[in-house]
Amino acid sequence: MSLVWSRRTFARIQPTTKYRADLGLRLEGQAPVGRLEPSRIHETLRLQASLASPVEVDSEGLDWHQRAHEEDS
């Protein structure tokens, strides 16, 4: 599922396995660090984080999502 704002896709959630989904993010200038890794989802979404349980949707992940959304505005 692509998340699109006014100009373009800023994030995408993609089921990867039966038990995991990947969150691809368009974050300009952000290096892969910690749970963020280079994206295999799409070349315009440079980073991704793998999510295996609802617990992994934490404040850090929500901050990434919010930042990608704001950068697209």
C-alpha positions in Angstrom: 0.0 0.0 0.0 1.4 3.3 -1.0 1.0 6.4 1.1 0.8 9.5 -1.1 0.5 13.1 -0.2 0.2 16.1 -2.4 3.2 15.5 -4.7 4.4 12.0 -4.5 4.6 8.7 -2.6 6.4 9.3 0.7 6.0 5.8 2.2 5.0 2.3 1.2 4.0 -0.7 3.3 4.7 -4.0 1.6 4.1 -7.5 3.0 7.4 -9.3 2.7 6.7 -12.7 4.4 3.8 -14.2 6.2 5.1 -12.6 9.4 6.8 -9.4 8.3 6.0 -6.2 6.5 8.5 -3.6 5.2 8.0 0.1 5.5 9.7 2.0 2.8 10.4 5.7 3.4 11.4 8.7 1.3 13.8 10.4 3.8 16.1 12.8 2.1 19.6 13.0 3.6 19.0 10.2 6.2 21.7 7.5 6.3 20.8 3.9 7.0 21.3 3.5 10.7 19.8 1.3 13.4 16.6 -0.3 12.1 16.7 1.8 8.9 18.4 0.0 6.1 18.8 0.6 2.3 15.4 -0.1 0.7 14.7 -3.0 -1.7 11.1 -1.8 -2.1 11.5 1.0 -4.7 14.4 3.2 -5.8 12.6 6.5 -4.8 12.0 5.1 -1.3 15.7 5.0 -0.2 15.2 3.5 3.3 13.2 0.8 4.8 12.4 -0.8 8.2 11.2 -4.3 8.7 8.2 -4.7 11.0 7.5 -8.2 12.5 5.0 -7.2 15.2 2.8 -4.3 16.2 5.3 -3.5 19.0 7.8 -2.4 16.4 5.5 0.4 15.4 7.0 2.6 18.1 7.7 6.3 18.5 10.9 6.0 16.4 8.9 4.5 13.5 6.2 7.1 13.8 8.8 9.9 13.8 10.2 8.5 10.5 6.7 8.4 9.0 5.9 11.9 10.2 9.2 13.2 8.8 8.7 11.6 5.4 5.2 13.1 5.3 6.5 16.6 6.2 9.3 16.5 3.7 6.7 15.7 1.0 4.6 18.7 1.9 
